[in-house]
Structure formats: C-alpha cells, structure tokens
Amino acid sequence: MIRSTAALLGAGLVVTSIVLMANGNSRGSTPGIAGATTAPPSTPPPSPPSAPPSAPPSAGPSPGTPAPPPPAVPPTAPAPGSTRSATAALLERVPDAIRPSCSDGDASKFPPSVVAVVACTPPGGFPVIYAQFVDGISTSGAYDRLIGNATVTHDACGPSVPLDGRQRYKVGGKTVGDLTCYGTSDGDAYLTWSSEDLNIIAEAHAPLASYGRLCAWWMTAGPLHGTGAGAAA
C-alpha cells in the first residue's frame, strides 16, 4: 500500500515537471513561419532621379581682360579695269604723233601715288615717259624726287644755254609747271617737266649731242592741255 502511494506520488511529480518544462519552452520559443503575421521588410523610398550633368561653362575672357582685336581685314584690291581706265585717260593727253608708240611703263621709279605710267618711243622723236598722279601734292613730291640727283646751276633751259637749269614754263600763255634740264654720267641729256593742272609728269632723254633737237622736240611733246604747245615762261 505504501509502495503504491509512493509510486503515485512519484508519477505525479514527473507529470508536473513535464508540464512545467513544456510551459517554459513555449514562452521562450521563436514564432514559426506557418500562421505568422510578420510585417514585410520595409522598402526604402525611391531616390529622386539625378539631374543631368550640366555642361561646363564655355571658355571666355575673364572679367577685366580686354577683348582680342578683330582680325585684320586685307586691303581691298583695285576694282577691275581701274588701272586700265587711268592708263586710257593718260593716253588721251599724249599727242597724236606719239601715242601709237606708247605702252605700259615702269611705275617703280615713282612713289605709290602714281596711278598710270606709259612709255613711248616715237619715230623721229626721243624716248619719253608720262606719269599720272592722284593730286597736286603727289605730283610736286614726285617731281622733286625724280630730279633729286640733278645739279641746278641756273634758271633756264634751252639749246642756247648749258644744261643743269630749272624754270617755269607756259602753255597757251598760262604757266602750268616746271621744266628741268640736266646731264647724267652716262652722257645723256634729260628734260623733266610737270603739268600741275593735269597732275602729270613727263621725262625725255637723248644723247648729249642731240640736246638742241631734244629741246625743239619738247615743244610739241605735250602732255596736251587743250591747244597750244609748250613754251618757256
């Protein structure tokens, strides 16, 4: 009887221990997946779209830096035909007997203000050049340059006076320019004259022995001022 009671008491203690252990495990266990109501993992909000990269500022002069000078403009070329027109106008001033022998002359011995040059070698005459200038100042300067090597010793030119003279001369009774006569080291005699009203300079030369003939021929060599030949002032 006593053994039965002890057995029953032991069994009850065992059952009680099992129940207590079961309750303790239930409180400390992790909830399972089945039937769980776990919240879904939070999703971070979408980030705003990134702005497109801005273009770098264009390079330019820093403040206070002077702007670069504009590109140089090349000089304007003369209008086509302008030189030919000037040459044609100059030839109209050359006497008829000389004009057929004329061609384009060398402008390199004249300053840049020359606009046309013709060189002529008329039969029965002497080599002569005519040069047209833009204005009176240019004509005067070119004349002084052309006779720069002449030695002027007196104020007259003509077959009866020696070379190296300078004088004023007339056309149609009107004084129109200067006439200079001089000799060169190569043995030639030169006559150089200006027509101030026409802005023309002319120059002729001949062997020294023909100086008298050169002076006589010059009287009809022009340039033409209208009517009348050249005469000493």
C-alpha positions as CSV (number, residue, x, y, z in Angstrom):
1,M,0.0,0.0,0.0
2,I,2.8,2.3,1.0
3,R,4.7,1.5,-2.3
4,S,1.6,2.2,-4.4
5,T,1.1,5.6,-2.7
6,A,4.8,6.4,-3.3
7,A,4.6,5.3,-6.9
8,L,1.6,7.5,-7.5
9,L,3.3,10.5,-5.8
10,G,6.4,10.0,-8.0
11,A,4.4,9.7,-11.1
12,G,2.6,12.9,-10.3
13,L,5.9,14.7,-9.7
14,V,7.1,13.5,-13.0
15,V,4.0,14.7,-14.8
16,T,4.2,18.1,-13.0
17,S,7.8,18.5,-14.1
18,I,7.0,17.7,-17.7
19,V,4.1,20.3,-17.7
20,L,6.3,23.0,-16.2
21,M,9.1,22.3,-18.7
22,A,6.6,22.4,-21.5
23,N,5.2,25.8,-20.4
24,G,8.7,27.2,-20.0
25,N,9.7,26.2,-23.6
26,S,6.5,27.7,-25.0
27,R,7.3,31.1,-23.6
28,G,10.9,31.2,-24.9
29,S,10.4,29.7,-28.4
30,T,10.6,31.7,-31.7
31,P,7.3,32.0,-33.6
32,G,7.2,29.8,-36.6
33,I,6.6,30.7,-40.3
34,A,3.2,29.0,-40.5
35,G,0.4,31.4,-39.5
36,A,2.9,34.1,-38.7
37,T,1.9,37.7,-39.4
38,T,5.4,39.2,-39.6
39,A,5.5,42.6,-41.3
40,P,7.2,42.6,-44.7
41,P,10.6,44.3,-44.7
42,S,10.3,48.0,-45.2
43,T,11.3,49.2,-48.7
44,P,13.4,52.4,-48.9
45,P,11.6,55.2,-50.8
46,P,12.9,55.6,-54.4
47,S,15.6,58.2,-54.7
48,P,14.7,61.1,-56.9
49,P,16.2,60.9,-60.4
50,S,19.6,62.5,-60.6
51,A,19.7,65.8,-62.6
52,P,21.6,65.5,-65.9
53,P,25.1,66.9,-65.6
54,S,25.3,70.5,-66.6
55,A,27.5,71.5,-69.5
56,P,30.7,73.2,-68.4
57,P,30.7,76.9,-68.9
58,S,32.1,78.0,-72.2
59,A,35.6,79.3,-72.0
60,G,35.8,83.0,-72.4
61,P,37.9,86.0,-71.3
62,S,38.0,86.5,-67.6
63,P,36.4,89.7,-66.3
64,G,38.6,92.7,-66.9
65,T,40.5,91.0,-69.8
66,P,40.4,93.2,-73.0
67,A,38.7,91.6,-75.9
68,P,41.1,90.4,-78.7
69,P,41.4,92.8,-81.6
70,P,39.3,91.9,-84.7
71,P,41.1,90.1,-87.4
72,A,42.9,92.3,-89.8
73,V,41.0,93.0,-93.0
74,P,43.1,92.5,-96.1
75,P,43.4,95.6,-98.2
76,T,40.8,96.0,-100.9
77,A,42.2,95.2,-104.3
78,P,41.6,97.9,-107.0
79,A,38.4,97.5,-108.9
80,P,39.0,95.5,-112.1
81,G,39.7,97.8,-115.0
82,S,40.5,100.8,-112.8
83,T,44.2,100.8,-113.8
84,R,43.3,100.4,-117.5
85,S,40.9,103.3,-117.3
86,A,43.6,105.5,-115.8
87,T,46.0,104.5,-118.5
88,A,43.5,105.2,-121.2
89,A,42.8,108.7,-119.7
90,L,46.5,109.4,-119.6
91,L,47.0,108.3,-123.2
92,E,44.4,110.9,-124.2
93,R,46.8,113.6,-123.0
94,V,49.6,112.2,-125.2
95,P,50.0,114.0,-128.6
96,D,48.7,112.0,-131.6
97,A,52.1,111.7,-133.2
98,I,53.5,110.0,-130.0
99,R,50.5,107.9,-128.8
100,P,50.8,104.9,-131.2
101,S,54.3,104.2,-129.8
102,C,53.2,104.1,-126.2
103,S,52.8,101.1,-123.9
104,D,52.6,100.4,-120.2
105,G,55.6,102.0,-118.4
106,D,57.6,101.1,-115.3
107,A,56.0,102.7,-112.2
108,S,58.7,101.5,-109.8
109,K,60.7,104.8,-110.1
110,F,57.7,106.7,-108.9
111,P,56.0,106.9,-105.4
112,P,52.8,104.9,-104.7
113,S,50.7,107.9,-105.5
114,V,51.2,107.3,-109.3
115,V,48.1,105.8,-110.9
116,A,49.3,105.2,-114.5
117,V,52.6,105.3,-116.5
118,V,53.1,105.0,-120.2
119,A,56.5,104.8,-122.0
120,C,56.7,105.9,-125.6
121,T,59.4,105.8,-128.3
122,P,58.0,107.8,-131.3
123,P,59.7,107.6,-134.7
124,G,61.7,110.8,-135.3
125,G,61.4,111.7,-131.6
126,F,63.0,110.7,-128.3
127,P,62.1,108.2,-125.6
128,V,59.6,109.8,-123.2
129,I,57.5,108.7,-120.3
130,Y,54.3,110.2,-118.9
131,A,53.1,109.5,-115.4
132,Q,49.7,110.4,-113.9
133,F,49.3,111.2,-110.2
134,V,46.3,111.4,-107.8
135,D,46.7,115.1,-106.9
136,G,48.9,118.2,-106.9
137,I,50.8,117.4,-103.7
138,S,51.7,114.0,-105.1
139,T,52.8,115.5,-108.4
140,S,55.0,118.0,-106.7
141,G,56.6,115.5,-104.4
142,A,57.2,113.0,-107.3
143,Y,58.8,115.7,-109.4
144,D,61.3,116.7,-106.7
145,R,62.1,113.1,-106.2
146,L,62.6,112.5,-109.9
147,I,65.1,115.3,-110.3
148,G,66.8,114.7,-106.9
149,N,70.1,113.9,-108.5
150,A,70.2,116.9,-110.8
151,T,72.5,119.8,-110.2
152,V,70.8,123.0,-111.0
153,T,73.1,125.9,-111.6
154,H,70.8,128.4,-113.4
155,D,67.1,129.2,-114.1
156,A,66.7,128.5,-117.8
157,C,66.7,125.5,-120.2
158,G,67.2,125.7,-124.0
159,P,69.6,124.9,-126.8
160,S,71.5,128.1,-126.3
161,V,72.2,127.7,-122.6
162,P,74.1,125.0,-120.8
163,L,72.4,122.1,-119.0
164,D,71.5,122.0,-115.3
165,G,68.8,124.6,-115.2
166,R,65.3,124.8,-113.9
167,Q,62.5,127.2,-115.0
168,R,58.7,127.7,-115.1
169,Y,57.1,127.2,-118.5
170,K,53.8,128.2,-120.1
171,V,51.2,126.6,-122.3
172,G,48.8,128.8,-124.2
173,G,50.1,131.8,-122.3
174,K,49.4,130.2,-118.9
175,T,52.2,129.0,-116.6
176,V,51.5,125.3,-116.0
177,G,54.6,123.7,-114.4
178,D,58.3,123.3,-114.0
179,L,61.0,122.3,-116.6
180,T,64.4,121.0,-115.5
181,C,67.3,120.2,-117.9
182,Y,70.3,118.2,-116.7
183,G,73.0,115.8,-117.8
184,T,73.9,112.4,-116.4
185,S,77.1,110.4,-116.0
186,D,76.1,108.2,-118.9
187,G,76.4,111.1,-121.3
188,D,72.6,111.7,-121.9
189,A,70.7,115.0,-121.6
190,Y,67.3,114.9,-119.8
191,L,64.3,117.1,-119.8
192,T,61.8,116.6,-117.0
193,W,58.7,118.7,-116.8
194,S,55.5,118.8,-114.7
195,S,51.9,119.8,-115.7
196,E,50.5,120.9,-112.4
197,D,47.0,121.5,-113.7
198,L,46.8,117.9,-115.0
199,N,48.9,116.2,-112.3
200,I,51.2,114.7,-114.9
201,I,55.0,114.5,-115.0
202,A,56.9,113.7,-118.3
203,E,60.6,113.0,-118.9
204,A,62.5,112.6,-122.1
205,H,66.2,112.0,-122.8
206,A,68.7,112.0,-125.7
207,P,72.4,111.8,-126.3
208,L,74.1,114.9,-125.2
209,A,75.0,115.8,-128.8
210,S,71.2,115.9,-129.6
211,Y,70.3,118.2,-126.7
212,G,69.3,121.0,-129.2
213,R,67.0,118.7,-131.1
214,L,65.6,117.4,-127.8
215,C,64.7,121.0,-126.7
216,A,63.0,121.6,-130.1
217,W,61.0,118.4,-129.9
218,W,59.9,119.0,-126.4
219,M,57.9,122.0,-127.6
220,T,55.4,119.5,-129.2
221,A,55.7,116.6,-126.7
222,G,52.8,117.5,-124.5
223,P,51.0,116.4,-122.5
224,L,48.1,118.1,-124.2
225,H,46.4,120.8,-122.2
226,G,43.9,121.5,-124.9
227,T,45.5,123.6,-127.6
228,G,48.9,125.2,-127.8
229,A,52.4,123.8,-127.4
230,G,54.8,124.3,-124.5
231,A,56.9,127.4,-124.3
232,A,59.4,128.8,-121.9
233,A,57.8,131.1,-119.2
